[in-house]
């Protein structure tokens, strides 16, 4: 339909411009923050710029709902200022039909958002965190499919699983002498960080000499390593940065190990709610523009759209955190703001008949 393409093209252009502007602003502040860390280890200006560029996909995904409400407000506002919106309405196009046109455009945004959030952002975010951690500290060597690898003097450490609460599992410690010969290997089933040191549990130590190889078992032992939870956290991908499949896998893993998975369940529902949030933001623009009784400048409309988007984002974040604190089911705490917006839009559209 010609009308759908016309409105859709206007919203897409203004939304893309809004997203570009938002990403540029937030990336600038991120770069300023990262520049404060330059000089630590091998972390320089080029590493800071590279880190910011790699976080752009994740930032775009998070700012998508705000960009869509700004773009929709601006596009419909320009149509209203030029009386095109009035002509469309008087030609027999109802509010519901106009909303349907916006939903078609919203579907394109949803597909792009899913592509960024599920395919691109998890990969680039992991690369960003890993590269920054390697440059900032000499302790972290790399992160592979076999876990984290770290160097502590002449020792090399491999941690296969990292759990919330400063707890790790399946730790391998390889000790070398000054001639770079392997002298012992320690395996611990799990460990937790307590009072500035690691406590290893269920330990098997293999000592290697020129004459023999001996194995010794220990229940617990202290491990005073330079590696601390803050360093590990630098390369740990936060729940909201994982893909849906990654979240499902990790939630199952945490439940199987009797660990709390609240933050990951919340992130999972946030991922599922994001397409509906984008739709809600686009449809909300119909109600806001329709309620205005006088012409309004483009700058004012952009400001109102930004205010609505940022306010909704803050309310969404607060609702999610309150859900974790007070034990509210993640579906309710995460989806409540979006459901409220969609309910309001439905109420306003139903009154237009």
CORNORRA-V497285 format. One record per backbone hydrogen bond with DSSP energy under -1.0 kcal/mol. NH is the residue of the N-H (numbers start at 1). CO is the residue of the C=O. If there is no record, write none. Layout:
nh=(NH	NH)
co=(CO	CO)
This chain:
nh=(5	6	7	8	9	10	11	12	13	14	15	16	17	18	19	20	21	22	23	24	25	26	27	28	29	30	31	32	33	34	35	37	39	40	42	43	48	49	50	51	52	53	54	55	59	60	61	62	63	67	68	69	70	71	72	73	74	75	76	77	78	79	80	81	82	83	84	85	87	88	89	90	91	92	93	98	99	100	101	102	103	104	105	106	107	109	110	111	112	113	114	115	116	117	118	119	120	121	124	125	126	127	128	129	130	131	132	133	134	135	136	137	141	142	144	147	148	149	150	151	152	155	156	157	158	159	160	161	163	167	168	169	170	171	172	173	174	175	176	177	180	183	184	185	186	187	188	189	189	190	191	192	193	194	198	199	200	201	202	203	204	205	206	207	208	209	214	216	218	221	223	225	232	233	234	235	241	242	247	248	249	250	251	252	253	254	255	256	257	258	259	265	266	267	268	269	270	271	272	273	274	277	278	279	280	281	282	283	284	288	289	290	291	301	302	303	304	305	306	307	308	309	310	311	312	313	314	315	316	317	318	319	320	321	322	323	324	325	326	328	333	334	335	336	339	340	341	342	343	344	345	346	347	348	349	350	351)
co=(1	2	3	4	5	6	7	8	9	10	11	12	13	14	15	16	17	18	19	20	21	22	23	24	25	26	27	28	29	30	31	34	43	37	135	40	44	45	46	47	48	49	50	51	55	56	57	58	59	63	64	65	66	67	68	69	70	71	72	73	74	75	76	77	78	80	79	79	83	84	85	86	87	89	88	94	95	96	97	98	99	100	101	102	103	105	106	107	108	109	110	111	112	113	114	115	115	116	120	121	122	123	124	125	126	127	128	129	130	131	132	133	149	149	147	144	159	142	157	139	155	152	174	150	172	148	170	169	167	163	191	161	189	188	158	186	156	184	154	181	177	175	175	206	173	204	171	201	202	201	168	199	166	197	223	192	221	190	219	218	187	216	185	214	183	212	207	205	203	200	198	223	228	229	230	232	238	239	243	244	245	246	247	248	249	250	251	252	253	255	254	261	262	263	264	265	266	267	268	269	270	273	274	275	276	277	278	279	280	284	285	286	287	297	298	299	300	301	302	303	304	305	306	307	308	309	310	311	312	313	314	315	316	317	318	319	320	321	322	323	329	330	331	332	335	336	337	338	339	340	341	342	343	344	345	346	347)
